[in-house]
C-alpha cells in the first residue's frame, strides 16, 4: 500500500524523538592553562587533544601580571569549566597554595607559564562534578633552570579508594615545542582512572628534586565511543622507562633446622600504572610459592607463566629468578613461602639468596634449642644481642642478600679454636698520661673464632679498638674464671663473621699520671684463650725521665731511634717497674708592647714571643695588671683561655716546643679623661728571662709625656722595631717587672674660619647664603657658634652630622653628632624683604665666635 503524506509526518517525528532520547556518547576534553591574564593564549593541541581549535580554560590570580606591593592570592576556584568545544560543563576546579607565577621559553603558550608555592610545600587541586566514567589525566609540571635549578614536579592522584602515584617527568632542559611532546619528559599521564558519581578527584603536586612544586597545565580526557586521539609526533629521544612497580617493604620471618630453612616473606608492593609491569623478587637457590595472590598479580619462575598457588607443588631448587607481574594499580601485600637450599660446611649449615630491592628489609630467624644462629650479612637491629644465639633479628643490607649460618653449640665446643698471638706493644710516657698501643696479630690454627677476648690492666682506659669486620665490643670486670690477675678488666670483641686463619687487632689504651715524680708499673693488654704468645714491648717518653727498676719476664734488646727501652717476651706474665720524673721546661719571653690611649680607653697589645726549651708545654700561665681586662688572646694552636683576678691561663691544642707567638690584648676603660696612665709588664709564670720593647701612641688631640720609669729606659723612636705609624714614645726593658707612668694632655682645639657671603637682590626680596669653612687643628670640635644679622629671616643651616641648632638672640650654637676633625663646612641660607623704593640695603654677613682667626 502506498504511504500518504499524512502518514509520513508522524514517522519522521518518531525518528527524531528516538534520536534525541538516545544520544551517542562522545569523548569529552577539558583543558586548563595555569598562568596569568583573563584568557588563555593557548588554543589547540598539547600532548593530546581533539582538534587544532581546542579551547583552554585559564586559571590565574593576576592580570596581566602580579604588581609589586599587591597582596599574593594563595587559593582560587573555577566553576563551570568549559569543554574543548567551548560548551559549559558542571566541572569545578579548586586550587590551594599556589600564589607564585613564572614562565619558560618553550614556544608553547600553556607550557610557558606555571604557578608555584612560595614555601616549598605542595599544590592541591580538587575537581568536582565529573560524570561517572573512566578518564585520563595529563599533567604538566616543569620549570627551566633560572635563578634556581630545573624543577620537575611529582604528581599523586586520589579518587574514592584509589590512590595513584607518585609520577614525575624526567629532566627536559631547554625543551622547545618544535621537538615534540614526550611522555615522561614534559608530562605524565594517569590512565583509566575510574571516577564514581559524587566523588571528587584530588591531585597533589609535590616538589621534585629541585625542591619547588610547579604546575603548567592539565588535560582531562574521557573514555568515549572511540579511543583517545593521539597526534603524530616527530621521533623523540626515548625517555627513561618507568616500570612503576615499587617494593616498599619486605619482612622475613624464618625457622632453620638441620634439614630445612623456611621463611615467610611479607612483601608490600605498589603499581603505578594500568599496564602490566614486573620486577624480580628472588634469585638464588630458593623455591617460592604463594598460598594466595590478589587479583591482577601473578608470580613466575624465569620465563614460565605457571601460576603458583596454594595447590602448586614446590618447584625444584635450581638457581633461578622469581618475577612478580602486576596489572592492577595500587598497593598490594603479598605473603610468600621461601625455602632456601642448605649448604653444609662442617660444623656449619648456611643459606644465601637475594631478595627484592625494597626500601626497607627486616629479618627474623630462629633455630631449635641448642642451635646457634649467626647473621652473615646486613646488621643486627638495635637492642638485639650481638652474640650468636638461637634467634637473630636484623636488617638486610644494600646488597639485598639474606645470609645466615647456624650450628649446634656442642659442635662448637668440640672444635675449639687453637690460636697463637704475636704482640707488638709500645708505651709513650708524658708528664700527664701514658699512652699504650698494643698490636695483636692472631694466627688461628684450627676452626674459626666468632669473638676474641683480651685482658686490660688496672688503670687502663680503652680509647679505641681497630680491626676488620668488628660488629661490637664491650668491657666488663674480669671474673674469677678469667685467667688474668685481680683488678684486671675483660674486653670482648664480636665479629660480623667469624675470623679465620689470620687476624690483626690493635688496641689503644691510656693510663693517667696524676703527679711526678711517680713510681709506676707498666703492663700491656693480654690476649686470652690462646695457646701461645710472644712479642716485643718498647717505651718512649716526651718531657719525662724514665728510670727502670725491674722488668720481670722481659729480655732487653737494642732500642730503635726515638725509643728509650725495648724488650722481648715469650710468655706471660711480665711487667716493668719504673720511676717517672717530669723534665721542667725552660721559658724565655721577648715582648713587643704597644700602648694606645684613646678618648675613653687605654688599649695595650702584648706580642709575646714565647721560647720553650728542653721540654714542651700544653699550658702557659701569665700574670697581668688587675686594673686591666683581657679582651683577646690570639696565636697558633690556642685551644681556649681564661682570665681571672690578674691570672691568665692559655691551653694549647698540642705540645708546644720552640718559639711560639701569642698576642694578648688588654683594655682599661676611662669614665673621665685621665691625667696619667700606667703600663706594666705581663709576666709568664716560670720564665727565666723576660725582655720587652714598648711603644706609646695616642689618638688625635692627645699628647703623651714620659713621667716615671721603673726598670725601663727611654730610647729614640727610630730604634723601635716593628713601629706602628702613630707611636710617639719608645722604651726598652731588660727586667721582668718593668713599669711606665705617662702624663697625658688633651690639646685645645685651634679653629680658623673662612666665610664666603653670597647675596642675591630681587624685586623687594633679598636672598643669600654664607658658606663657612672651618679649619680644625690639635683637637676635634663638636660645637660651632655663629652670629647672624637680626634682620635675616628663614634661616637654615646645612652640614654633615648636625644634631641640634639652638638660638640665643642673634647667636646660634650648632651641635654635631660626633667631633669634626681637620675641617668642617657649614652653609647658612636666609632671605628677607625690603622696600624697593629705598636705595640703602643692610648687607651684613655671618660671623663666627670662638675661632682663632676669621677671614
Secondary structure, 3 states (H helix, E strand, C coil): CCCCHHHHHHHHHHHHHHHHHCCCCCCCEEEEEEECCCCCCCCCCCCCCCCCCCCCEEEECCCCCCCCCCCCCCCEEECCCECCCCCECCCEEEEECCCEEEECCCCCCCCCEEEECCCCCCEEEEEECCCCEEEEEEEECEECCCCCCCEECEEEEEECCEEEEEEECCCCCCCCHHHCCCECCCEEEEEEEEECCCCCEEEEEECCCCCCCEECEEEEEECCCCCCCCCCCCCCCCCCCCCCEEEEEEEEEEEECCCCEEEEEEEEEEECCCCCEEEEEEEECEEEEEEECCCCEEEEECCCCCCCCCCCCCCCCCCEEEEEEECCCEEEEEEEEEEECCEEECCEEEEEEECCCCCEEEEEEEECCCEEEEECCCEECCCCCCCCECEEEEECCCCCEEEEEEEEHHHHHHCCCEEEEEEEEEEEECCCEEEEEEEEEEEEEECCEEEEEEEECCCCEEEEEECCCEEEEEEEECCCCCCCCCCCEEEEEEEEEEECCEEEEEEEEEEECCCCCEEEEECCCEECCCCEEEEEEEEEECCEEEEEEECCCCEECCCCCCCCEEEEECCCCCCEEEEEEECCCEEEEEEEEEEEECCCEEEEEEEEEEEEEEEEEEEEEEECCCCCEEEEEEECCEEEEEEECCEEEEEEEEEEEEEEEEEEEEEEECCCCCCEEEEECCEECCEEEEEEEEEEEECCCEEEEEEEEECCEEECHHHCCCCCCCEEEEEEECCCCCEEEEEEEECCCEEEEEEEEEEEECCCEEEEEEEEEEEEECCCEEEEEEECCCCCEEEEEECCCEEEEEEECCEEEEEEEEEECCEEEEEEEEEEECCCCCCCCCCCCCEEECCCEEC
